[in-house]
Amino acid sequence: MGIVNVTPDSFSDGGNYFDTGSAVKHALLLSAQGAGIIDIGGESTRPGANFISVDEELSRTIPVIKALLKKKHDLIISIDTNKSVVAEEALKAGAVIVNDISGGCFDEKIFKVAAKYKAGFVIMHMKGNPQSMQKNPRYRNVIKEICTFLEKQSAIAKKFGVEKIIVDPGIGFGKTVKHNFIILSHLNEFNKLGFPVLIGLSRKSFIGKTLDLKTGERDIPTAIMEAVALTNGASIIRTHNMELGAQTKKLIEALQ
């Protein structure tokens, strides 16, 4: 899954693809480099990020989806949103997956929308919200608590009629550095839920803090940790550097 942030303030590439033309160009490059899914988001979810309006999010994302599918009609596009209105407009425009950082908690109508369009749905775990999530997150048992949440939300999604579910333990979303490493070393626990597991760890701060690296210096360590994730049971890797991501996936597949 290749990342296209149509935002001015995302932690890694905010502003790089903020206009429709540059976002489309970047998405097509990611596809050419091996992305099976293009994940388009219009609202930054970095720690401390502010929420934006529905209208603003729509104006950022929908033109990109439409323009992309005009150029390459067979692209698999996911919409990174927690708003049901944005999800519906994106699915109308041709997206086929909803990727919700709140796992359906911020706007439960989003499940109904996904079911209506027979879309895939990524249920991610997050403790709190982007403004509060990194303020001393605590767990008694991080794996057990995340599994319980994902199980609960997937059951709700099924009740609404969502059939294609993907789960994401939410690396960096209300997790300490130690929590993130525990999650990555116990990924097989999430496979027991019976759904494909998505991991998004690309360039995240736990890598930077562990190795004392700035955001732009984290691509090779990202690929190393993505190899660990794939080995430990992840099915989908959400990444910025698609060349390294595709190479990592190919090597792990050969190994397996």
C-alpha positions in Angstrom: 0.0 0.0 0.0 1.6 3.3 -1.2 0.9 6.5 0.8 -0.4 9.6 -0.9 -0.9 12.4 1.7 -2.8 15.3 0.1 -2.0 17.4 3.1 0.1 20.4 4.1 1.1 19.0 7.5 1.7 15.2 7.5 4.7 14.2 9.6 6.8 12.8 6.7 5.8 14.4 3.4 3.3 17.1 4.3 3.0 19.6 1.4 4.9 17.5 -1.1 1.7 16.3 -2.8 -0.8 18.9 -1.7 -2.1 19.8 -5.2 -4.0 17.4 -7.3 -1.4 17.2 -10.1 1.6 16.3 -7.9 -0.6 13.8 -5.9 -1.6 12.0 -9.1 1.9 12.0 -10.4 3.2 10.5 -7.2 0.4 7.9 -7.0 1.2 6.7 -10.5 4.9 6.4 -9.6 4.1 4.4 -6.6 1.9 2.1 -8.7 4.7 1.7 -11.3 7.1 0.8 -8.5 4.9 -2.0 -7.2 2.1 -0.6 -5.0 -0.9 -2.9 -5.1 -3.1 -0.3 -3.3 -2.9 3.5 -3.3 -4.0 5.0 0.0 -5.2 8.6 -0.4 -5.6 10.8 2.7 -6.6 14.4 3.1 -6.3 14.9 6.8 -3.0 14.6 8.8 -3.1 12.1 11.6 0.3 12.8 13.0 0.5 13.3 16.8 -1.0 16.6 17.7 -2.7 17.2 14.4 -5.9 19.2 14.2 -9.1 17.9 12.6 -10.3 19.5 9.4 -13.8 20.0 8.0 -15.6 17.5 5.8 -15.6 20.1 2.9 -11.8 20.6 3.2 -11.1 16.9 3.2 -13.4 16.3 0.2 -11.8 19.1 -1.8 -8.3 17.6 -1.2 -9.1 13.9 -1.9 -11.9 13.5 -4.4 -10.3 15.3 -7.4 -7.2 13.1 -6.9 -9.2 9.9 -7.0 -11.1 10.9 -10.1 -8.0 12.1 -11.9 -6.1 9.0 -11.0 -8.8 6.6 -12.2 -9.0 8.5 -15.5 -5.4 7.9 -16.1 -5.3 4.3 -14.8 -8.8 2.8 -14.4 -7.7 -0.4 -12.7 -5.9 1.1 -9.7 -7.0 -0.1 -6.3 -7.6 3.0 -4.2 -8.3 3.2 -0.5 -9.5 6.4 1.2 -7.8 7.2 4.5 -10.6 8.8 6.4 -12.7 8.5 9.5 -15.7 10.5 8.1 -18.6 8.7 6.6 -19.4 11.5 4.2 -15.8 11.5 2.8 -15.8 7.7 2.6 -19.1 7.7 0.6 -17.9 10.4 -1.9 -14.6 8.5 -2.3 -16.3 5.2 -3.0 -18.7 6.9 -5.4 -15.6 8.2 -7.2 -14.1 4.8 -7.5 -12.2 4.0 -4.3 -12.8 0.4 -3.1 -11.3 0.4 0.5 -12.0 2.6 3.5 -9.0 3.0 5.8 -10.2 4.4 9.2 -7.7 5.2 11.9 -10.5 5.2 14.5 -11.7 1.7 13.5 -15.2 3.1 13.1 -15.3 4.8 16.5 -15.5 8.4 15.4 -18.4 8.0 12.9 -20.2 4.6 13.1 -22.1 5.4 9.9 -18.9 4.7 8.0 -19.6 1.0 8.4 -23.0 1.4 6.7 -21.3 3.3 3.8 -18.7 0.6 3.3 -21.3 -2.1 3.3 -23.5 -0.2 0.8 -20.6 -0.1 -1.7 -19.3 -3.6 -0.8 -16.0 -1.9 0.1 -13.0 -3.3 2.0 -12.6 -1.8 5.5 -9.4 -1.3 7.5 -10.1 -1.3 11.2 -7.2 0.4 13.0 -6.6 0.6 16.7 -5.8 4.0 18.2 -5.8 5.0 21.9 -7.4 8.4 22.1 -7.2 10.7 19.1 -4.4 12.3 17.2 -4.3 15.3 19.6 -4.1 13.1 22.7 -2.8 9.7 21.7 0.9 10.2 22.5 0.4 11.7 25.9 1.6 8.9 28.1 -0.3 5.9 26.6 -0.7 3.0 29.0 -1.8 -0.6 28.8 -2.0 -3.5 31.2 -1.5 -5.9 28.2 -1.0 -4.1 24.9 -1.6 -7.1 22.6 -4.6 -8.3 24.5 -6.2 -4.9 24.6 -5.7 -4.2 20.9 -7.0 -7.7 20.0 -10.1 -7.1 22.1 -10.7 -3.7 20.4 -10.2 -5.1 16.9 -12.5 -8.1 17.6 -15.2 -5.8 18.9 -15.1 -3.4 16.0 -14.9 -6.1 13.4 -18.1 -7.7 14.9 -19.8 -4.3 14.7 -18.6 -3.9 11.1 -20.0 -7.4 10.2 -23.4 -6.4 11.8 -23.5 -3.5 9.4 -22.8 -5.8 6.5 -19.1 -5.2 5.9 -17.6 -8.4 4.5 -14.0 -7.5 3.6 -12.2 -6.6 6.8 -8.5 -5.8 7.4 -7.1 -5.2 10.8 -4.3 -2.8 11.8 -2.9 -2.7 15.3 -2.0 1.0 14.8 1.8 1.4 15.2 2.5 4.8 16.7 -1.1 5.6 17.4 -1.2 5.8 21.2 1.8 3.6 21.7 5.3 4.1 23.2 8.4 2.9 21.5 8.3 -0.3 23.6 4.7 -0.9 22.7 5.5 -0.7 19.0 8.2 -3.3 19.3 6.0 -5.6 21.4 3.3 -5.4 18.7 5.8 -6.2 15.9 7.2 -9.2 17.7 3.7 -10.6 18.4 1.9 -9.9 15.1 0.8 -13.5 14.8 -1.6 -12.9 17.6 -3.6 -10.5 15.3 -3.8 -13.2 12.6 -5.8 -15.3 15.1 -8.7 -12.8 14.5 -9.1 -14.3 11.0 -8.5 -11.1 8.9 -5.5 -9.9 6.9 -3.2 -7.7 9.0 -2.0 -4.3 7.7 1.0 -2.6 9.2 2.0 1.1 8.8 5.3 1.8 10.4 7.0 3.8 7.6 9.3 6.5 8.9 7.6 6.6 12.3 9.1 8.1 15.4 9.8 4.8 17.2 12.4 4.2 14.5 13.8 7.7 14.8 13.9 7.6 18.6 15.6 4.2 18.6 18.3 5.1 16.1 18.4 8.9 16.5 17.4 9.5 12.9 15.4 12.4 11.3 12.3 11.5 9.3 14.1 11.6 6.0 16.8 9.2 7.2 14.4 6.3 8.2 13.8 4.5 4.9 16.3 1.7 5.2 15.4 1.0 8.9 11.7 1.1 7.8 12.4 -1.6 5.2 14.1 -3.7 7.9 11.2 -3.4 10.2 8.7 -4.1 7.4 10.7 -7.3 6.7 10.1 -8.3 10.3 6.4 -7.4 10.0 6.0 -9.5 6.9 7.9 -12.4 8.5 5.7 -12.2 11.6 2.4 -12.3 9.8 1.5 -9.0 8.2 -0.3 -9.2 4.8 -0.1 -5.6 3.8 2.6 -3.0 4.3 1.7 0.7 4.1 4.8 2.6 3.1 6.3 5.8 1.7 9.3 4.4 -0.2 7.7 1.9 -2.6 11.0 0.8 -4.3 12.4 -0.4 -1.0 9.0 -1.8 0.1 8.6 -3.8 -3.1 12.1 -5.2 -2.8 11.5 -6.1 0.8 8.3 -7.9 0.0 9.9 -9.8 -2.9 12.8 -11.0 -0.7 10.5 -12.2 2.1 8.3 -14.0 -0.4 11.4 -15.8 -1.8 12.4 -16.7 1.7 9.0 -18.1 2.6 
